Every structure is written in structure tokens, then in C-alpha cells.
Amino acid sequence: MEVATIRIQKPAISSEQFKVSLGLTPELMELEPDSPIASEHELKLYERALLAECKAAAKGQTAQPHCEEYKPVSSHAHNKDDCKRKDGTKMLSKDNIMDLLFQAFEKHQYYTLKDLQFITKQSVFVLKAILKDIGDYNKDPAHKKMWELKEEYRHY
């Protein structure tokens, strides 16, 4: 079903703006005969924005204009999700991070750096600096690229 027609009128003078109007079809208006929506609407286009303002035409219509104005948003939903993710990784003190690492090493003897990063929710750089003090990096084939506590910190 056709619901509306857009008419674009070219200006007589090139410096003027195009006149754009939206006319609702009689079939659509018959669906809701007592509707307060006007059948003719003027669209005002803005030069520097991708927005249009819709107002009811003043051709003897007594209906209230039904307008929605869309404005640019500075913070979109996907940006808010990124901010939530960033807020989740707060920098802890060295003692707190060491406590988390010791608790983890009580459960298992060996961890990859990625696993420790997930457990502590700290950056790789912070973890490496602390692990160099309290841990040994394994290069042997059995536990290659995994960290374990230095002997003085082990309580097996």
C-alpha cells in the first residue's frame, strides 16, 4: 500500500533551498478518519546536518503537527559497551595483584600469561613486571611458555 508521496520543488533562484513536502495518501487517511495527523507536511532540510524537520502544512489543517526531531548523539550504545569493558579493568595495587597470583598458584602450579591476565584482570605489562619478581618462566617442553612460582614462594 502506498502511504505517502514526497514532492521536491526546485527553487526559482539557485541560492534558495529546495521545497520538500510529504503528502499522506487518502487511503492512509481513511484508515483513521478521526486522526489528529495532518495530511500534508513540509520537510525543512538543513545544509550541514543529515536531518530534516517535519511540520504539518498550514493549509487550513487544524490538526496538531506530529513531529519527531532526531539529533546527533555523542555517545552511542556500542561506545558505552566499550566504556564498561574499560571500567572493568581497574588498576590494582602490587600487593593486591600478588595476593591474586598466590591464590591462583595455590590451585595450579603452572599458568599461561593469558590465564593470569584473565584471573587478575590486569594488563600484560603489569603482570610481567610482577611475575619476574615472584615467578619463573618455563622453557622446557613439558610446560613451555608457562609461569610457576619461584622456589622461595612455593608451599607444596
Buried (B, 14 or more C-beta within 10 A) or exposed (E): EEEEEEEEEEEEEEEEEEBBBBBBBEEBBEEEEEBEBBBBBBBEBEEEEEEBBBBBBEEEBEEEBEEEEEEEEEEEEEEEEEEEEEEEEEEBEEEEBBEBBEEBBEEEEBBEBEBBBEBBEBEEEBBBEBBEEBBBBBEEEEBEEBBBBEEEBEEE
